[in-house]
Amino acid sequence: MSLELRNVDWQAGFKKIITDVTIAVKPGEFLGLIGPNGSGKTTLMSVLGGLRRPSRGDAILDGQALKNIGRRNLAQRIGFVEQQADTIDRITVTEAVSLGRTPYLGLLSPWSQNDDAVVDDALDAVDMRSMKDRMWHTLSGGEKQRVHIARALAQEPEFLLLDEPTNHLDIRHQLGILELVRRLPVTVVAALHDLNHAAMFCDRIAMMDGGKLRAIGTPQDILIPENLRDVFGVSATVEPDDIHPGRCMIRYHAGGANTDVVSDFADIKADIKKDRIA
Ligand SMILES: Nc1ncnc2c1ncn2[C@@H]1O[C@H](COP(=O)(O)OP(=O)(O)OP(=O)(O)O)[C@@H](O)[C@H]1O
């Protein structure tokens, strides 16, 4: 069971969005993908999930190029929760999660009790069983996010790809989802913005910067003050996590953000003020 990218570029028109990315996801790990806005995390995830084909290089699942694997087969092996995925409407929560069983259904394999059980387990896993009859469009952003994750779990994939899975979630559900994801018997790749969450939950972290894979390693290897300064433009101290040996915690310094960003905002605010006065 392996999923990897070998020397992958992906470009939109003439613009290279990710460049020469080589990465091998280890079976059973929780791999976090971090990087500033626009660094290429979503693009990398969508190439890993087979949604985008590399312009150069290969995306490979168990020795076979993703482009040669059929959609149905791929969906049984890779579950993908995209950022702001909001395409389903006028269906119940149970129906939304049941969509995850689609790759297993066919004329010779109709819906069965096993499918019901898988859907119920997935709803339990994200703490949404009590809302199973609610209509999708009545859910909050966070509840929708949990249903998306349940739908991906119902695919019973070997690899679960999550693009910012804690978006819209309150802190209890953020930690709950990450704890759940870490315990699942699947290999997980998740794009995360909260670097402390990456430190707490990930086995390894891959850091993107300007469309390139800048570094990959344990949280302690990657989340060092130099990387936080050079890649994210923030000043921070990294301390060992006393409660979880081998893990670390980041303490950001107030006023330690890259001053270019701060002065950009200051300029915008000054312009708005001028407009209001004029
Ligand atoms: N189809 C496209 N056409 C043109 N530019 C694109 C396309 N897809 C992505 N990009 C650009 O590529 C860059 C990387 O985008 P991507 O969404 O992969 O970044 P990201 O690291 O996930 O960002 P964020 O943290 O903001 O979600 C961005 O500058 C984005 O505007």
The ligand as an SDF file (V2000), in Angstrom:
LIG
                    3D

 31 33  0  0  0  0  0  0  0  0999 V2000
   -6.4850   26.4530  -12.0020 N   0  0  0  0  0  0  0  0  0  0  0  0
   -5.6570   27.4280  -11.6240 C   0  0  0  0  0  0  0  0  0  0  0  0
   -5.3520   28.4290  -12.4530 N   0  0  0  0  0  0  0  0  0  0  0  0
   -4.5080   29.4210  -12.0790 C   0  0  0  0  0  0  0  0  0  0  0  0
   -3.9100   29.4780  -10.8780 N   0  0  0  0  0  0  0  0  0  0  0  0
   -4.1760   28.5000  -10.0060 C   0  0  0  0  0  0  0  0  0  0  0  0
   -5.0560   27.4170  -10.3260 C   0  0  0  0  0  0  0  0  0  0  0  0
   -5.1160   26.5930   -9.2590 N   0  0  0  0  0  0  0  0  0  0  0  0
   -4.3240   27.1410   -8.3140 C   0  0  0  0  0  0  0  0  0  0  0  0
   -3.7640   28.2760   -8.7680 N   0  0  0  0  0  0  0  0  0  0  0  0
   -2.8340   29.1530   -8.0220 C   0  0  0  0  0  0  0  0  0  0  0  0
   -1.7930   28.3320   -7.5250 O   0  0  0  0  0  0  0  0  0  0  0  0
   -1.3670   28.7560   -6.2540 C   0  0  0  0  0  0  0  0  0  0  0  0
   -1.4500   27.6020   -5.2740 C   0  0  0  0  0  0  0  0  0  0  0  0
   -2.8180   27.3170   -5.0290 O   0  0  0  0  0  0  0  0  0  0  0  0
   -3.2840   26.2560   -3.9530 P   0  0  0  0  0  0  0  0  0  0  0  0
   -4.7670   26.3710   -3.8360 O   0  0  0  0  0  0  0  0  0  0  0  0
   -2.7250   24.9350   -4.3100 O   0  0  0  0  0  0  0  0  0  0  0  0
   -2.5660   26.8210   -2.6420 O   0  0  0  0  0  0  0  0  0  0  0  0
   -2.8070   26.4710   -1.1090 P   0  0  0  0  0  0  0  0  0  0  0  0
   -1.4650   26.3020   -0.4940 O   0  0  0  0  0  0  0  0  0  0  0  0
   -3.7760   25.3600   -0.9670 O   0  0  0  0  0  0  0  0  0  0  0  0
   -3.4570   27.8250   -0.6070 O   0  0  0  0  0  0  0  0  0  0  0  0
   -4.4530   28.1480    0.6350 P   0  0  0  0  0  0  0  0  0  0  0  0
   -3.6690   27.9390    1.8960 O   0  0  0  0  0  0  0  0  0  0  0  0
   -4.7520   29.6180    0.4280 O   0  0  0  0  0  0  0  0  0  0  0  0
   -5.6600   27.2850    0.5220 O   0  0  0  0  0  0  0  0  0  0  0  0
   -2.2570   29.9480   -5.8800 C   0  0  0  0  0  0  0  0  0  0  0  0
   -1.5580   31.1200   -6.1740 O   0  0  0  0  0  0  0  0  0  0  0  0
   -3.4590   29.7870   -6.7880 C   0  0  0  0  0  0  0  0  0  0  0  0
   -4.0370   31.0330   -7.0990 O   0  0  0  0  0  0  0  0  0  0  0  0
  1  2  1  0
  2  3  1  0
  2  7  2  0
  3  4  2  0
  4  5  1  0
  5  6  2  0
  6  7  1  0
  6 10  1  0
  7  8  1  0
  8  9  2  0
  9 10  1  0
 10 11  1  0
 11 12  1  0
 11 30  1  0
 12 13  1  0
 13 14  1  0
 13 28  1  0
 14 15  1  0
 15 16  1  0
 16 17  2  0
 16 18  1  0
 16 19  1  0
 19 20  1  0
 20 21  2  0
 20 22  1  0
 20 23  1  0
 23 24  1  0
 24 25  2  0
 24 26  1  0
 24 27  1  0
 28 29  1  0
 28 30  1  0
 30 31  1  0
M  END
$$$$
